[in-house]
Amino acid sequence: MQTVQDAAALRAVIRGWRNQGQTVGFVPTMGNLHAGHHSLIKLARARADRVVASVFVNPTQFGPNEDFERYPRTLVQDQVGLAEHDCDLLFAPDVTTLYPFGAASSVSIHVPLLTETLEGAHRPGHFDGVATVVCKLFNLVQPDLAVFGQKDFQQLKVIERMVRDLSLPVKIMPAPTLRAEDGLALSSRNQYLSAENRALAPQIHTTLLQMRELIAKGHARTVVEQAAASKLARAGFEVDYAAIRRVEDLAEPADGEQEGLVALIAARLGTTRLIDNLPFD
Ligand code: PAF
């Protein structure tokens, strides 16, 4: 597997493939890759002739008090994992390649409505950073398809919306969330957890399962949401939200609505913020 840092080298490799009529699948990441990321590579591998991954810890999607500085950077390890999973090319740009005028002066993409709730409400500006960097990466790689994990459910919705609204010629492929045996969704941030908090963390998934069960039994949405948040708070979580929303637009469902729903939770254990979700189909 080849690694390239600059846009010209990236484009030269991809042009060569295009000239041979090959399709390109893309997996954007922030590195510190684990089995969840490798499953995205596998999906891209199955659907395209060539697979490109990117590793870039994107400064514009972190808030001022978030973990940008301490976000784990493990490029050499990431290269080994990507090569093992048959990735063809790693794009690992530096910040000036993606933000030639500086991150603070960049053109920015804002996806309205969808980004004002849930993660967007708790992490102001986060999705502008995500949409902007993904759009830049799409323009550089020009893939036929790109794979995004359902673990970041709202991110997936934001990207789908951006792609449709800006008529970007990329097919977005969602990939199912990978979990540890005890149900905890795989995430680069899990490694921040103390042993004690790691033992508590799977309660997020069990709570999501309970939310699904209670809605199926006909309980009112707001009651289910409040019960979930209280249960997690009692266990020691600091809960940002425990919400049931429509899959389609993340709007609040009407009372009694049961089809096309997803439960989403964001909660902090110590200094580690965890998110997870469960579509009800
Ligand atoms: O999901 C992530 O790792 C990031 O948000 C992404 C999509 C690579 C953009 O920086």
Residues whose N, C-alpha, C, O or C-beta is under 5 A from the ligand:
A	BS01	PAF	P28 T29 M30 F56 N58 V130 V133
